[in-house]
Amino acid sequence: MSRARKIAHQWLAVDEAMGAVEVPIARRVTAGPRGRTAGAKATVPGLAAEEVAAPVRQFIPRPVPVRPAQVPPAVEQPKIAAPSKAASVAPGAEVALPPIPAGSISEEPQLTQAQKSERLAALAMQAETALADYLGDVATRVVFGEGDPGAQLMFIGEGPGLEEDRTGRPFVGRSGQLLDKMIVAMGFTRDRVYIGNICKLRAASWDALANRLKDRPPTAAEAALGLPWLHQQIAIIQPRVIVTLGLPAIRYLVGVTESMGALRGHWHAYRGIAVMPTYHPAYLLRAYSPENRGKVWSDLQAVVRRLKEMNESGLDAAG
Ligand code: URA
């Protein structure tokens, strides 16, 4: 293996070990017979064009509307991710989160499985229309959520990443694969729970060093944009227990300010629904120690016990 290829593979390995969801190199470009790949240039010194792996998804910055005379010929256009409208609130500015709807979830209309399914589908369509203006280079689609409309157990993460944006489904990247295992370990399957997020749009920023968009936690403004949809999803599904994954999810859902270490393992309440915060699977992937795995497993076991107790006694209320 040439030195350049070795370095390229090392970058890839580091990216993967860090839990990066978008890898800068992955696919070989083979020069077509009639120069169909003529645009693909060797970017790794010493490698021929046909040996160079092309990015899976290239970020193409929006053209900045400037008059030609103002553009100095030798200066490159800056690679800045087109900010979503939600993200364009000045840093540090106070953002009012939409209030949690009043009253216990048990005061919401009781719905059949078919009604829940219909209402969720209608809500998803509304969200797609309402959030269409926020789509661009970073978020290319609305990731609404998926699962059993009548699920007793609901998982809530912070927001979609690259893979989720590509597929339109929540938790399908590396974190999602780990979440699937956690769900199975709890005695459920993915289609028997509901999986949603605080944000319905991918949040990512341009990382100049890595030369690509990197997923990041949502800002308060982005959370404020997603929360009304989540509140309505919960009101329709009416789960018995919610598991929040990571700090932004519990903070934005319940409005707490403590650290993840202090919050996890303790019951919280959202409109009378029992809420258990635990670490995000992405954190577990980064810090996959027996201690952290044990903490998450103990949180999930508490959830399984709680559901069992509720089902045995017919109780719904958080406490
Ligand atoms: N992380 C999240 O919080 N949500 C997803 O859907 C994917 C990754």
Residues whose N, C-alpha, C, O or C-beta is under 5 A from the ligand:
A	BS01	URA	G157 E158 G159 P160 G161 E164 P170 F171 S175 N197
